[in-house]
Amino acid sequence: MNRLTMRVRVAEPMFFSKNGAPLGAWDVGSVEARFDQGAPVHGVSREGQTTGFTVRSVKAPIGEQQCSEVGGNVIGTRVNPAWASSIVAWIGKPAPGLAIVTSRQAGGAAVHDKLVTEIVDLDRDGVPDFSTWAGIDKSEISDDIDIPWKAVFVNLEGKWVLGAYRSVADCT
């Protein structure tokens, strides 16, 4: 999207988990991409403030590695302190200024019964650009573990599409 040059290398060879499952593909367990210039990621905080992050490098595992203690790593710098409270981020054009963010909470009194939605209007034209939905599920493994999740929907020319979904793995 930003047409930036990057160098990609094998960061770690494939290895095996504690239960003997291969983690990786062929001889690659993870890769690292380093950008020659910082790659900009734009964002909006819950208060509507524009923010961002300049990515210098990304290290990511190859293949499914849930519950393996192997994770990715992003190295870069915040554009401003608001990045810590960003609710949505994207690659592309930055927001033109202060966005309108409308938050709602639905559901019961228990943490697992709540749904938090946020509508984001980047250019303040009355047409939402993003909608985030977030909640906390109960673990199927243990009553002491909560499983947070978040879905981000994007308004593309009047049609809502799922842009991202994230959930923590339910591990033992």
C-alpha positions in Angstrom: 0.0 0.0 0.0 2.8 2.4 0.9 5.1 1.1 -1.8 8.0 0.8 0.7 11.1 -1.3 0.1 11.7 -4.0 2.7 14.1 -6.9 3.2 12.7 -10.2 4.4 14.8 -12.9 6.0 14.4 -16.2 7.8 14.4 -15.3 11.5 14.2 -18.8 13.0 14.3 -22.3 11.6 11.3 -24.6 11.9 11.1 -26.3 15.3 8.8 -28.7 17.2 6.4 -28.0 20.0 6.3 -29.8 23.3 3.8 -32.3 21.9 5.9 -32.9 18.8 3.9 -30.9 16.3 6.0 -29.0 13.7 5.9 -25.2 14.1 6.7 -23.6 10.8 6.9 -24.8 7.2 9.8 -26.5 5.5 12.8 -25.0 7.2 11.2 -21.7 8.2 9.8 -21.1 11.7 9.5 -17.3 11.5 10.4 -14.5 9.1 11.4 -10.9 9.7 10.6 -8.0 7.4 12.7 -4.7 7.8 11.5 -1.6 6.1 14.1 0.7 4.5 11.8 3.6 5.7 9.3 3.5 8.4 5.9 2.1 7.3 3.1 4.3 8.6 0.0 2.8 10.3 -2.8 5.3 11.0 -5.2 5.1 13.9 -7.9 6.8 16.0 -8.2 6.8 19.7 -11.5 6.4 21.6 -11.6 10.2 22.0 -11.4 10.6 18.2 -7.8 11.8 18.2 -5.7 10.9 15.2 -2.6 8.8 16.0 -0.3 6.3 14.4 2.7 4.1 14.6 5.7 4.0 12.3 6.7 0.3 11.8 10.5 -0.4 11.3 10.3 -4.2 11.3 7.9 -7.1 11.8 8.8 -10.6 12.9 6.1 -13.2 12.5 5.8 -17.0 13.0 4.9 -19.1 10.0 1.9 -21.5 10.3 -0.6 -22.1 13.0 1.1 -21.8 16.4 -1.7 -21.3 18.9 -0.7 -22.1 22.5 3.0 -22.4 21.6 4.3 -19.3 23.3 5.7 -18.2 20.0 4.4 -14.8 19.0 5.2 -12.0 16.6 7.1 -8.8 17.3 6.6 -5.3 15.8 9.3 -2.7 16.3 8.6 0.9 15.7 7.6 4.2 17.3 4.4 5.9 18.3 3.4 9.0 16.5 1.9 10.4 19.7 0.8 9.1 23.1 -2.8 8.5 21.8 -1.6 5.3 20.1 -1.8 3.5 23.4 -5.6 4.0 23.4 -6.2 3.5 19.7 -9.4 1.5 18.9 -8.8 1.0 15.2 -5.8 1.2 12.9 -5.3 1.0 9.1 -2.7 1.4 6.3 -3.5 4.0 3.7 -4.6 7.6 3.9 -4.5 9.2 7.4 -7.7 10.6 8.9 -8.3 14.3 8.0 -8.6 15.4 11.7 -10.6 14.7 14.8 -13.0 11.8 14.2 -16.4 11.3 15.7 -16.5 8.1 17.9 -19.7 6.8 19.3 -19.5 4.1 21.9 -22.3 1.9 23.2 -22.5 -1.0 25.6 -25.3 -3.6 25.4 -26.0 -6.6 27.5 -26.3 -7.7 31.1 -24.4 -7.0 34.3 -21.9 -9.9 34.0 -18.7 -9.3 32.0 -19.5 -12.2 29.6 -22.9 -10.7 28.8 -21.6 -7.3 27.5 -21.0 -6.2 24.0 -19.1 -2.9 23.4 -19.6 -1.3 20.0 -17.9 1.8 18.6 -18.8 3.6 15.5 -16.0 5.7 13.9 -16.7 8.6 11.4 -13.2 9.6 10.3 -14.2 12.6 8.1 -17.2 13.8 10.2 -19.6 13.5 7.2 -22.3 11.5 9.1 -21.3 8.2 7.4 -19.5 5.7 9.6 -16.2 4.4 8.3 -15.5 1.7 10.9 -17.5 -0.3 13.5 -15.8 -2.2 16.2 -17.5 -4.9 18.3 -15.8 -6.3 21.4 -16.6 -8.7 24.2 -15.2 -11.3 26.6 -16.1 -15.0 26.2 -15.9 -17.7 28.9 -13.1 -20.2 28.5 -14.1 -23.7 27.7 -11.1 -25.0 29.6 -11.2 -23.0 32.9 -13.6 -20.7 34.7 -10.6 -18.5 35.8 -9.8 -17.5 32.2 -11.5 -14.9 30.1 -11.2 -14.8 26.3 -11.3 -11.3 24.9 -12.3 -10.8 21.3 -12.7 -7.9 18.9 -14.1 -7.6 15.3 -13.5 -4.6 13.1 -16.0 -3.9 10.3 -15.1 -1.5 7.4 -17.6 0.5 5.4 -16.5 0.1 1.8 -18.6 2.2 -0.5 -21.7 1.6 1.6 -21.1 -2.1 2.2 -19.9 -3.4 5.6 -17.2 -6.0 5.4 -15.2 -7.7 8.1 -11.8 -6.1 8.2 -10.2 -7.9 11.1 -11.0 -10.3 13.9 -8.8 -11.1 16.9 -9.3 -13.4 19.8 -6.9 -14.9 22.4 -6.4 -18.6 22.1 -8.1 -20.7 24.7 -5.0 -22.6 25.9 -4.4 -24.9 28.9 
